[in-house]
Amino acid sequence: MSETWHRVAAAADIPEGRMQGFEIDGRDVVVCNSREGWFALDNVCTHAYARMHEGRLRGCRLICPLHGASFDVRDGSVLGAPATTPLATYPVRVVDGQVEVSLPSPAD
């Protein structure tokens, strides 16, 4: 399966310590600008299906707005209950001031 890069926002529109949700080819993705860089993950909590961009970003910890489950934005791993399943992550890059997210292309 190949990857396709999708331009989602100007980097200046997502300041450090902030995040924003996007729908990309039918997939709900949250893009986070943490002090350690840019990260993209599934935007739906694996515990109770809340939209993660409505939660909080504390350093590299993404906190669900519903029950407080937390995930590491660097690799999607669970940092705090009640979630037990990690979030999927996606490559992010900034090109000419534009944030781009790479998603797998569906198999033909």
A tleap script that builds the chain and sets N, CA, C and O, in Angstrom:
source leaprc.protein.ff14SB
mol = sequence {
  NMET SER GLU THR TRP HIE ARG VAL ALA ALA
  ALA ALA ASP ILE PRO GLU GLY ARG MET GLN
  GLY PHE GLU ILE ASP GLY ARG ASP VAL VAL
  VAL CYS ASN SER ARG GLU GLY TRP PHE ALA
  LEU ASP ASN VAL CYS THR HIE ALA TYR ALA
  ARG MET HIE GLU GLY ARG LEU ARG GLY CYS
  ARG LEU ILE CYS PRO LEU HIE GLY ALA SER
  PHE ASP VAL ARG ASP GLY SER VAL LEU GLY
  ALA PRO ALA THR THR PRO LEU ALA THR TYR
  PRO VAL ARG VAL VAL ASP GLY GLN VAL GLU
  VAL SER LEU PRO SER PRO ALA CASP
}
set mol.1.N position { 0.836 -1.170 0.000 }
set mol.1.CA position { 0.000 0.000 0.000 }
set mol.1.C position { 0.891 1.247 0.000 }
set mol.1.O position { 1.846 1.330 0.773 }
set mol.2.N position { 0.583 2.199 -0.853 }
set mol.2.CA position { 1.357 3.438 -0.914 }
set mol.2.C position { 0.707 4.494 -0.024 }
set mol.2.O position { -0.408 4.316 0.465 }
set mol.3.N position { 1.428 5.593 0.174 }
set mol.3.CA position { 0.920 6.688 0.997 }
set mol.3.C position { 0.681 7.905 0.132 }
set mol.3.O position { 1.365 8.113 -0.871 }
set mol.4.N position { -0.296 8.711 0.525 }
set mol.4.CA position { -0.613 9.946 -0.167 }
set mol.4.C position { -0.552 11.086 0.842 }
set mol.4.O position { -1.124 10.992 1.928 }
set mol.5.N position { 0.148 12.168 0.480 }
set mol.5.CA position { 0.239 13.339 1.355 }
set mol.5.C position { -0.938 14.274 1.092 }
set mol.5.O position { -1.293 14.544 -0.055 }
set mol.6.N position { -1.537 14.763 2.187 }
set mol.6.CA position { -2.692 15.663 2.123 }
set mol.6.C position { -2.356 16.955 2.865 }
set mol.6.O position { -1.994 16.921 4.041 }
set mol.7.N position { -2.475 18.079 2.188 }
set mol.7.CA position { -2.264 19.382 2.817 }
set mol.7.C position { -3.503 19.695 3.650 }
set mol.7.O position { -4.620 19.668 3.134 }
set mol.8.N position { -3.308 19.996 4.961 }
set mol.8.CA position { -4.464 20.208 5.842 }
set mol.8.C position { -4.585 21.624 6.387 }
set mol.8.O position { -5.698 22.086 6.642 }
set mol.9.N position { -3.463 22.329 6.571 }
set mol.9.CA position { -3.535 23.662 7.179 }
set mol.9.C position { -2.201 24.374 7.041 }
set mol.9.O position { -1.167 23.756 6.789 }
set mol.10.N position { -2.250 25.679 7.210 }
set mol.10.CA position { -1.013 26.446 7.346 }
set mol.10.C position { -0.453 26.172 8.740 }
set mol.10.O position { -1.200 26.158 9.718 }
set mol.11.N position { 0.850 25.954 8.831 }
set mol.11.CA position { 1.471 25.674 10.126 }
set mol.11.C position { 1.185 26.787 11.130 }
set mol.11.O position { 1.024 26.517 12.320 }
set mol.12.N position { 1.120 28.019 10.671 }
set mol.12.CA position { 0.864 29.159 11.559 }
set mol.12.C position { -0.530 29.110 12.181 }
set mol.12.O position { -0.778 29.759 13.197 }
set mol.13.N position { -1.440 28.345 11.580 }
set mol.13.CA position { -2.806 28.255 12.101 }
set mol.13.C position { -2.952 27.272 13.261 }
set mol.13.O position { -4.002 27.221 13.902 }
set mol.14.N position { -1.898 26.488 13.534 }
set mol.14.CA position { -1.923 25.548 14.660 }
set mol.14.C position { -0.691 25.835 15.516 }
set mol.14.O position { 0.344 25.195 15.331 }
set mol.15.N position { -0.783 26.786 16.449 }
set mol.15.CA position { 0.378 27.156 17.261 }
set mol.15.C position { 0.865 25.993 18.134 }
set mol.15.O position { 0.127 25.040 18.383 }
set mol.16.N position { 2.099 26.085 18.587 }
set mol.16.CA position { 2.643 25.067 19.483 }
set mol.16.C position { 1.736 24.911 20.696 }
set mol.16.O position { 1.269 25.892 21.275 }
set mol.17.N position { 1.496 23.657 21.068 }
set mol.17.CA position { 0.630 23.355 22.203 }
set mol.17.C position { -0.838 23.246 21.836 }
set mol.17.O position { -1.687 23.068 22.710 }
set mol.18.N position { -1.145 23.350 20.549 }
set mol.18.CA position { -2.539 23.285 20.083 }
set mol.18.C position { -2.714 22.110 19.133 }
set mol.18.O position { -1.747 21.485 18.698 }
set mol.19.N position { -3.961 21.832 18.828 }
set mol.19.CA position { -4.295 20.750 17.899 }
set mol.19.C position { -5.552 21.131 17.140 }
set mol.19.O position { -6.281 22.042 17.530 }
set mol.20.N position { -5.793 20.416 16.049 }
set mol.20.CA position { -6.973 20.686 15.233 }
set mol.20.C position { -7.405 19.391 14.556 }
set mol.20.O position { -6.572 18.585 14.142 }
set mol.21.N position { -8.717 19.204 14.449 }
set mol.21.CA position { -9.260 18.018 13.798 }
set mol.21.C position { -9.544 18.267 12.329 }
set mol.21.O position { -9.906 19.374 11.932 }
set mol.22.N position { -9.373 17.219 11.523 }
set mol.22.CA position { -9.612 17.295 10.082 }
set mol.22.C position { -10.252 16.001 9.607 }
set mol.22.O position { -10.028 14.939 10.188 }
set mol.23.N position { -11.043 16.091 8.556 }
set mol.23.CA position { -11.484 14.894 7.851 }
set mol.23.C position { -10.677 14.824 6.565 }
set mol.23.O position { -10.705 15.740 5.742 }
set mol.24.N position { -9.960 13.721 6.409 }
set mol.24.CA position { -9.108 13.529 5.241 }
set mol.24.C position { -9.530 12.226 4.570 }
set mol.24.O position { -9.376 11.147 5.141 }
set mol.25.N position { -10.050 12.333 3.381 }
set mol.25.CA position { -10.517 11.145 2.647 }
set mol.25.C position { -11.406 10.257 3.513 }
set mol.25.O position { -11.269 9.034 3.501 }
set mol.26.N position { -12.315 10.872 4.261 }
set mol.26.CA position { -13.250 10.126 5.093 }
set mol.26.C position { -12.693 9.646 6.416 }
set mol.26.O position { -13.393 8.970 7.171 }
set mol.27.N position { -11.442 9.983 6.715 }
set mol.27.CA position { -10.820 9.567 7.972 }
set mol.27.C position { -10.738 10.772 8.904 }
set mol.27.O position { -10.327 11.854 8.485 }
set mol.28.N position { -11.127 10.589 10.172 }
set mol.28.CA position { -11.106 11.649 11.175 }
set mol.28.C position { -9.722 11.662 11.825 }
set mol.28.O position { -9.341 10.701 12.494 }
set mol.29.N position { -8.973 12.747 11.630 }
set mol.29.CA position { -7.579 12.840 12.075 }
set mol.29.C position { -7.399 14.093 12.925 }
set mol.29.O position { -7.974 15.140 12.628 }
set mol.30.N position { -6.597 13.980 13.987 }
set mol.30.CA position { -6.214 15.149 14.775 }
set mol.30.C position { -4.730 15.420 14.514 }
set mol.30.O position { -3.903 14.509 14.561 }
set mol.31.N position { -4.409 16.682 14.240 }
set mol.31.CA position { -3.026 17.107 14.038 }
set mol.31.C position { -2.613 17.915 15.259 }
set mol.31.O position { -3.279 18.881 15.631 }
set mol.32.N position { -1.508 17.511 15.877 }
set mol.32.CA position { -1.019 18.132 17.108 }
set mol.32.C position { 0.335 18.788 16.856 }
set mol.32.O position { 1.207 18.211 16.206 }
set mol.33.N position { 0.493 19.996 17.377 }
set mol.33.CA position { 1.773 20.696 17.327 }
set mol.33.C position { 2.301 20.754 18.753 }
set mol.33.O position { 1.978 21.676 19.502 }
set mol.34.N position { 3.110 19.772 19.127 }
set mol.34.CA position { 3.653 19.734 20.483 }
set mol.34.C position { 5.059 20.319 20.483 }
set mol.34.O position { 5.622 20.599 19.424 }
set mol.35.N position { 5.613 20.498 21.653 }
set mol.35.CA position { 6.967 21.050 21.746 }
set mol.35.C position { 7.996 20.121 21.108 }
set mol.35.O position { 9.112 20.546 20.810 }
set mol.36.N position { 7.628 18.855 20.896 }
set mol.36.CA position { 8.545 17.902 20.264 }
set mol.36.C position { 8.312 17.749 18.772 }
set mol.36.O position { 8.993 16.960 18.117 }
set mol.37.N position { 7.355 18.494 18.224 }
set mol.37.CA position { 7.127 18.430 16.784 }
set mol.37.C position { 5.668 18.245 16.427 }
set mol.37.O position { 4.776 18.429 17.254 }
set mol.38.N position { 5.447 17.879 15.183 }
set mol.38.CA position { 4.109 17.690 14.619 }
set mol.38.C position { 3.755 16.209 14.630 }
set mol.38.O position { 4.586 15.356 14.321 }
set mol.39.N position { 2.495 15.916 14.995 }
set mol.39.CA position { 2.028 14.533 15.057 }
set mol.39.C position { 0.586 14.465 14.575 }
set mol.39.O position { -0.177 15.417 14.740 }
set mol.40.N position { 0.217 13.336 13.979 }
set mol.40.CA position { -1.166 13.121 13.538 }
set mol.40.C position { -1.611 11.741 14.004 }
set mol.40.O position { -0.873 10.760 13.914 }
set mol.41.N position { -2.841 11.698 14.503 }
set mol.41.CA position { -3.399 10.457 15.034 }
set mol.41.C position { -4.868 10.365 14.655 }
set mol.41.O position { -5.473 11.341 14.211 }
set mol.42.N position { -5.439 9.161 14.840 }
set mol.42.CA position { -6.889 9.051 14.715 }
set mol.42.C position { -7.520 10.009 15.716 }
set mol.42.O position { -7.026 10.160 16.834 }
set mol.43.N position { -8.604 10.651 15.318 }
set mol.43.CA position { -9.247 11.677 16.135 }
set mol.43.C position { -10.383 11.121 16.988 }
set mol.43.O position { -11.167 11.890 17.544 }
set mol.44.N position { -10.482 9.810 17.100 }
set mol.44.CA position { -11.565 9.195 17.863 }
set mol.44.C position { -10.959 8.315 18.951 }
set mol.44.O position { -10.178 7.407 18.665 }
set mol.45.N position { -11.327 8.593 20.203 }
set mol.45.CA position { -10.815 7.827 21.337 }
set mol.45.C position { -11.182 6.354 21.183 }
set mol.45.O position { -12.307 6.025 20.808 }
set mol.46.N position { -10.241 5.484 21.469 }
set mol.46.CA position { -10.481 4.047 21.351 }
set mol.46.C position { -11.314 3.508 22.504 }
set mol.46.O position { -11.744 2.355 22.459 }
set mol.47.N position { -11.550 4.307 23.531 }
set mol.47.CA position { -12.361 3.858 24.662 }
set mol.47.C position { -13.835 4.163 24.464 }
set mol.47.O position { -14.665 3.255 24.511 }
set mol.48.N position { -14.176 5.437 24.242 }
set mol.48.CA position { -15.603 5.816 24.202 }
set mol.48.C position { -15.950 6.663 22.984 }
set mol.48.O position { -17.017 7.276 22.934 }
set mol.49.N position { -15.052 6.699 22.004 }
set mol.49.CA position { -15.334 7.297 20.694 }
set mol.49.C position { -15.536 8.809 20.711 }
set mol.49.O position { -16.185 9.349 19.815 }
set mol.50.N position { -15.000 9.496 21.703 }
set mol.50.CA position { -15.037 10.967 21.720 }
set mol.50.C position { -14.022 11.496 20.720 }
set mol.50.O position { -13.052 10.817 20.385 }
set mol.51.N position { -14.255 12.713 20.246 }
set mol.51.CA position { -13.323 13.337 19.297 }
set mol.51.C position { -12.163 13.951 20.090 }
set mol.51.O position { -12.359 14.830 20.929 }
set mol.52.N position { -10.972 13.472 19.806 }
set mol.52.CA position { -9.795 13.838 20.592 }
set mol.52.C position { -9.432 15.311 20.485 }
set mol.52.O position { -8.896 15.870 21.443 }
set mol.53.N position { -9.702 15.960 19.360 }
set mol.53.CA position { -9.319 17.372 19.235 }
set mol.53.C position { -10.140 18.265 20.170 }
set mol.53.O position { -9.807 19.437 20.346 }
set mol.54.N position { -11.205 17.729 20.771 }
set mol.54.CA position { -11.992 18.487 21.744 }
set mol.54.C position { -11.432 18.343 23.158 }
set mol.54.O position { -11.942 18.953 24.098 }
set mol.55.N position { -10.380 17.533 23.304 }
set mol.55.CA position { -9.741 17.326 24.597 }
set mol.55.C position { -8.613 18.322 24.826 }
set mol.55.O position { -8.696 19.480 24.416 }
set mol.56.N position { -7.556 17.854 25.488 }
set mol.56.CA position { -6.422 18.723 25.817 }
set mol.56.C position { -5.124 18.102 25.326 }
set mol.56.O position { -4.996 16.882 25.224 }
set mol.57.N position { -4.176 18.963 25.027 }
set mol.57.CA position { -2.827 18.550 24.666 }
set mol.57.C position { -1.891 19.116 25.718 }
set mol.57.O position { -1.768 20.333 25.858 }
set mol.58.N position { -1.229 18.233 26.457 }
set mol.58.CA position { -0.284 18.631 27.500 }
set mol.58.C position { 1.064 18.010 27.173 }
set mol.58.O position { 1.303 16.836 27.456 }
set mol.59.N position { 1.945 18.807 26.574 }
set mol.59.CA position { 3.221 18.265 26.118 }
set mol.59.C position { 2.959 17.265 25.014 }
set mol.59.O position { 2.427 17.619 23.962 }
set mol.60.N position { 3.333 16.011 25.247 }
set mol.60.CA position { 3.084 14.950 24.266 }
set mol.60.C position { 1.914 14.062 24.678 }
set mol.60.O position { 1.720 12.985 24.113 }
set mol.61.N position { 1.141 14.508 25.655 }
set mol.61.CA position { -0.012 13.744 26.148 }
set mol.61.C position { -1.294 14.334 25.583 }
set mol.61.O position { -1.598 15.507 25.803 }
set mol.62.N position { -2.049 13.510 24.846 }
set mol.62.CA position { -3.341 13.891 24.287 }
set mol.62.C position { -4.413 13.287 25.188 }
set mol.62.O position { -4.463 12.071 25.372 }
set mol.63.N position { -5.279 14.146 25.755 }
set mol.63.CA position { -6.239 13.715 26.772 }
set mol.63.C position { -7.657 13.786 26.221 }
set mol.63.O position { -8.095 14.822 25.721 }
set mol.64.N position { -8.362 12.667 26.321 }
set mol.64.CA position { -9.735 12.562 25.833 }
set mol.64.C position { -10.662 13.455 26.657 }
set mol.64.O position { -10.544 13.507 27.881 }
set mol.65.N position { -11.587 14.163 25.989 }
set mol.65.CA position { -12.483 15.062 26.712 }
set mol.65.C position { -13.573 14.339 27.501 }
set mol.65.O position { -14.197 14.945 28.372 }
set mol.66.N position { -13.815 13.071 27.220 }
set mol.66.CA position { -14.940 12.382 27.845 }
set mol.66.C position { -14.595 11.750 29.189 }
set mol.66.O position { -15.209 12.086 30.203 }
set mol.67.N position { -13.629 10.846 29.211 }
set mol.67.CA position { -13.284 10.145 30.449 }
set mol.67.C position { -11.835 10.338 30.875 }
set mol.67.O position { -11.404 9.751 31.868 }
set mol.68.N position { -11.074 11.152 30.141 }
set mol.68.CA position { -9.706 11.445 30.545 }
set mol.68.C position { -8.662 10.429 30.120 }
set mol.68.O position { -7.518 10.504 30.569 }
set mol.69.N position { -9.025 9.477 29.264 }
set mol.69.CA position { -8.001 8.565 28.739 }
set mol.69.C position { -6.921 9.408 28.065 }
set mol.69.O position { -7.217 10.454 27.489 }
set mol.70.N position { -5.677 8.956 28.137 }
set mol.70.CA position { -4.615 9.751 27.521 }
set mol.70.C position { -3.703 8.876 26.670 }
set mol.70.O position { -3.519 7.685 26.918 }
set mol.71.N position { -3.140 9.528 25.651 }
set mol.71.CA position { -2.332 8.859 24.643 }
set mol.71.C position { -1.082 9.681 24.371 }
set mol.71.O position { -1.098 10.906 24.489 }
set mol.72.N position { 0.004 9.001 24.006 }
set mol.72.CA position { 1.249 9.658 23.616 }
set mol.72.C position { 1.142 10.027 22.136 }
set mol.72.O position { 0.959 9.149 21.292 }
set mol.73.N position { 1.254 11.317 21.817 }
set mol.73.CA position { 1.106 11.742 20.422 }
set mol.73.C position { 2.230 11.218 19.533 }
set mol.73.O position { 2.063 11.138 18.316 }
set mol.74.N position { 3.366 10.861 20.116 }
set mol.74.CA position { 4.505 10.402 19.323 }
set mol.74.C position { 4.291 9.024 18.714 }
set mol.74.O position { 4.773 8.747 17.616 }
set mol.75.N position { 3.568 8.155 19.422 }
set mol.75.CA position { 3.380 6.793 18.907 }
set mol.75.C position { 1.968 6.249 19.110 }
set mol.75.O position { 1.692 5.106 18.744 }
set mol.76.N position { 1.072 7.046 19.685 }
set mol.76.CA position { -0.311 6.632 19.884 }
set mol.76.C position { -0.543 5.730 21.076 }
set mol.76.O position { -1.681 5.338 21.337 }
set mol.77.N position { 0.516 5.390 21.812 }
set mol.77.CA position { 0.368 4.454 22.928 }
set mol.77.C position { -0.497 5.043 24.039 }
set mol.77.O position { -0.572 6.259 24.217 }
set mol.78.N position { -1.145 4.146 24.778 }
set mol.78.CA position { -2.005 4.546 25.892 }
set mol.78.C position { -1.122 4.941 27.071 }
set mol.78.O position { -0.228 4.193 27.467 }
set mol.79.N position { -1.382 6.125 27.629 }
set mol.79.CA position { -0.659 6.588 28.813 }
set mol.79.C position { -1.522 6.529 30.062 }
set mol.79.O position { -1.002 6.461 31.176 }
set mol.80.N position { -2.852 6.556 29.882 }
set mol.80.CA position { -3.738 6.552 31.040 }
set mol.80.C position { -5.092 5.950 30.724 }
set mol.80.O position { -5.654 6.167 29.651 }
set mol.81.N position { -5.609 5.186 31.686 }
set mol.81.CA position { -6.919 4.539 31.563 }
set mol.81.C position { -8.018 5.598 31.478 }
set mol.81.O position { -7.803 6.750 31.855 }
set mol.82.N position { -9.175 5.215 30.992 }
set mol.82.CA position { -9.679 3.861 30.818 }
set mol.82.C position { -9.374 3.223 29.460 }
set mol.82.O position { -9.717 2.058 29.257 }
set mol.83.N position { -8.753 3.927 28.539 }
set mol.83.CA position { -8.429 3.328 27.234 }
set mol.83.C position { -7.387 2.226 27.406 }
set mol.83.O position { -6.533 2.300 28.290 }
set mol.84.N position { -7.466 1.210 26.559 }
set mol.84.CA position { -6.469 0.138 26.555 }
set mol.84.C position { -5.879 -0.085 25.161 }
set mol.84.O position { -4.865 -0.768 25.016 }
set mol.85.N position { -6.512 0.489 24.139 }
set mol.85.CA position { -6.068 0.321 22.755 }
set mol.85.C position { -5.443 1.620 22.256 }
set mol.85.O position { -6.044 2.683 22.409 }
set mol.86.N position { -4.248 1.561 21.660 }
set mol.86.CA position { -3.598 2.789 21.182 }
set mol.86.C position { -4.331 3.421 20.002 }
set mol.86.O position { -5.165 2.787 19.356 }
set mol.87.N position { -4.001 4.678 19.737 }
set mol.87.CA position { -4.502 5.387 18.560 }
set mol.87.C position { -3.540 5.158 17.397 }
set mol.87.O position { -2.326 5.100 17.595 }
set mol.88.N position { -4.075 5.029 16.196 }
set mol.88.CA position { -3.229 4.945 15.006 }
set mol.88.C position { -2.558 6.297 14.780 }
set mol.88.O position { -3.148 7.343 15.049 }
set mol.89.N position { -1.336 6.269 14.292 }
set mol.89.CA position { -0.593 7.496 14.004 }
set mol.89.C position { -0.262 7.557 12.517 }
set mol.89.O position { -0.255 6.543 11.819 }
set mol.90.N position { 0.015 8.786 12.047 }
set mol.90.CA position { 0.295 9.018 10.632 }
set mol.90.C position { 1.467 9.979 10.504 }
set mol.90.O position { 1.629 10.862 11.347 }
set mol.91.N position { 2.288 9.827 9.470 }
set mol.91.CA position { 3.397 10.755 9.247 }
set mol.91.C position { 2.888 12.176 8.970 }
set mol.91.O position { 1.859 12.376 8.324 }
set mol.92.N position { 3.643 13.149 9.479 }
set mol.92.CA position { 3.332 14.572 9.271 }
set mol.92.C position { 4.606 15.261 8.811 }
set mol.92.O position { 5.705 14.906 9.235 }
set mol.93.N position { 4.448 16.248 7.943 }
set mol.93.CA position { 5.577 17.083 7.537 }
set mol.93.C position { 5.052 18.497 7.305 }
set mol.93.O position { 3.860 18.709 7.081 }
set mol.94.N position { 5.973 19.456 7.365 }
set mol.94.CA position { 5.644 20.843 7.037 }
set mol.94.C position { 6.473 21.214 5.817 }
set mol.94.O position { 7.702 21.155 5.844 }
set mol.95.N position { 5.780 21.600 4.740 }
set mol.95.CA position { 6.417 21.956 3.475 }
set mol.95.C position { 5.954 23.352 3.094 }
set mol.95.O position { 4.758 23.594 2.928 }
set mol.96.N position { 6.904 24.269 2.956 }
set mol.96.CA position { 6.579 25.651 2.588 }
set mol.96.C position { 5.499 26.241 3.488 }
set mol.96.O position { 4.592 26.928 3.019 }
set mol.97.N position { 5.606 25.962 4.794 }
set mol.97.CA position { 4.665 26.525 5.759 }
set mol.97.C position { 3.310 25.844 5.810 }
set mol.97.O position { 2.405 26.321 6.495 }
set mol.98.N position { 3.153 24.726 5.090 }
set mol.98.CA position { 1.885 23.991 5.062 }
set mol.98.C position { 2.052 22.628 5.738 }
set mol.98.O position { 3.011 21.905 5.466 }
set mol.99.N position { 1.113 22.287 6.617 }
set mol.99.CA position { 1.134 20.990 7.293 }
set mol.99.C position { 0.516 19.949 6.365 }
set mol.99.O position { -0.569 20.149 5.818 }
set mol.100.N position { 1.226 18.836 6.198 }
set mol.100.CA position { 0.738 17.740 5.369 }
set mol.100.C position { 0.740 16.451 6.182 }
set mol.100.O position { 1.653 16.197 6.968 }
set mol.101.N position { -0.295 15.643 5.980 }
set mol.101.CA position { -0.442 14.359 6.656 }
set mol.101.C position { -0.463 13.271 5.592 }
set mol.101.O position { -1.117 13.415 4.559 }
set mol.102.N position { 0.250 12.193 5.846 }
set mol.102.CA position { 0.277 11.064 4.921 }
set mol.102.C position { -0.615 9.947 5.443 }
set mol.102.O position { -0.454 9.471 6.567 }
set mol.103.N position { -1.557 9.543 4.605 }
set mol.103.CA position { -2.440 8.427 4.940 }
set mol.103.C position { -2.213 7.300 3.949 }
set mol.103.O position { -1.881 7.548 2.790 }
set mol.104.N position { -2.390 6.054 4.399 }
set mol.104.CA position { -2.250 4.949 3.456 }
set mol.104.C position { -3.323 5.028 2.381 }
set mol.104.O position { -4.481 5.337 2.665 }
set mol.105.N position { -2.933 4.751 1.163 }
set mol.105.CA position { -3.899 4.693 0.064 }
set mol.105.C position { -4.556 3.323 0.080 }
set mol.105.O position { -3.888 2.325 0.353 }
set mol.106.N position { -5.845 3.254 -0.206 }
set mol.106.CA position { -6.496 1.940 -0.244 }
set mol.106.C position { -5.893 1.076 -1.352 }
set mol.106.O position { -5.487 1.578 -2.401 }
set mol.107.N position { -5.846 -0.208 -1.102 }
set mol.107.CA position { -5.322 -1.134 -2.116 }
set mol.107.C position { -6.256 -1.154 -3.310 }
set mol.107.O position { -7.478 -1.131 -3.162 }
set mol.108.N position { -5.671 -1.197 -4.488 }
set mol.108.CA position { -6.494 -1.249 -5.710 }
set mol.108.C position { -7.081 -2.628 -5.907 }
set mol.108.O position { -7.799 -2.860 -6.879 }
savepdb mol mol.pdb
quit
